[in-house]
């Protein structure tokens, strides 16, 4: 009986706590150093965007609207990298997609996810304004809209 309870607790807790976030080294070092991005805050729509502490990282999810507006969506595992912003919800202004090993930004008002192909965290730290501003002023040379259809199933309904 006791073994059964331990196994049950493990099976319930593992999906939450057992996730291997598999973060890139340059991102891990930046977060552990409690660094912030250096850019002209007035040059981007959200102004100042603060970076999350390494200890607060967790695997979450972002949603992309499906084919039927308001009636279907895709759920994408993501790690939020931002936790401070006075003008917008700070969550997922910058993010990391562990399955795709891509950085991106999620527009939580319009459920659009932009990813930054061939970009590492060092690239983002060298020119953060372009990446932060992507969801408000998309530029194809910076990022592209993420297409979930290949690796994710559309879910009928709404997540809340």
N, C-alpha and C positions, 0 to 999 in steps of 0.2 A: 504494500500500500504506500509506504513512504517513498519507494523508488518511483512509483507512478506519479506521485505529487511532484517530485523533483523534475521528472521528465516533462510533465505538463507545464510547470512554471518555466522551464527552459524553452519549450516550444512557443509559449506565449511571449516571453521576453526577448527571444532571439531576434525576431523580425524588427523589434524596436531598438534594442541595444547592441545587437550582434552585427550590425551593418558595417562592412568594411568600406569606408569612404574613399580609400585609395587616392588621397590628395597628392598632387604634384609637389615636389620638393620645394620649388621656389615659392609656392603659395604657403606651404606649411611654415617655412622659415619666416616669411613676412608676417603671418598671423601670430606666431609665437613671440616675435619681437614687439608685438603690439604697435605695429607701424600704421600710419594713415597714408592715404594717397595725397600726393602733392600736386595741386592744380589750382587754377583761378576759379574759385567757386561761382563767381558771377558769369562765367562763360558757359555754364550748363543750366538746363531747365530746373533741376531740383536744388541747385545751390550746393551746400555742404552735404556730403554723403559719408557717413562714418563706417568704418570697417569693423566687423564683428570680432569679438575675442575668440581665440582658438578654442578655449574651454566651452564656449557656447555653441559650437558647431553641431549640427544634427542633420540627419537626412529628413528632408521634408518632401513636398510635392508642389508643382505648379500645374495649372490647368490650361488647356488650349480648347477653345470652342470647337465642337464637331460640325458636321455638315448641316445639321438642323439647329438653327439658332435658338439657344435657350433650352434645348431638349437633348443635347448630346455633347460629350466632351472627351478629351484625352487627359490622362493623369500621368505626369512625367516626374520621376524622382529627381530631386534637385537639392543642392546644399546652398543655403542662403549665406552670402558673404557680407551683407550690409545690415546695420542695425540702428543707424541714426540718419534722420532727415526731417527737417522742420516743415517742408511743404508737400511731401508725398509720403505714402506708406513706404518705409525703408526696406521692407523685406523683398528680397530678390531683385533689387535694382542692379546688383551684380550677383551672379550665381555660378555654381559649377555643376555640370551634369556628369555624375560619376559613370553612368553607363556609356555615354558617348565620349567621355573625356574631353568635354568642351566647356568653355566659359560662355556666359551669355547674360541677358537681361530679360526680365519678364514684366510686361505691362499688365498689371493686375486689374486695371479698369477695362481693358479691351481683350484680355486673355490672349495676348500675342507673346510669343517667345522668340527672341532673336539670339542667334548663336554667333560666336566669333571663330570661324574655322582658322586653323593654322596659327593660333594665338596662344601664347603662354602667359603666365601671370606677370613675368618680367616685362613683356610687351605692354600689358595693361598699365603697369606702374610707370612706364616711360611716357605714356600719353593717356592718362585716365579720363580726361574730359570727353574724348571721342567715344569711348566705350560707355561711360555713364550716360551720355546724351543719346545713345542709339535708339532707345524706345520712343523718344520724343522727336528726334530728327534722324530717321534711319538713313544710313549711307551704305550702299552695296560694298564699298571697299572696306568697310569696318565689319559688318555683320549681315547675316541673311535670316529670313524668317525660317524657323524650325518646322520641318514637316514630320509629324509624328506617325504617319500612316504605315511606314515600313516596319517599325519596331513596337508599336503600341496599338492596342485595340481600342476602338471607340466604345465609350460607355454610354448607354442610354440613360436619360434622366439628368439630374443635376447633383453636384457633390454636397450640397447643403440645402 
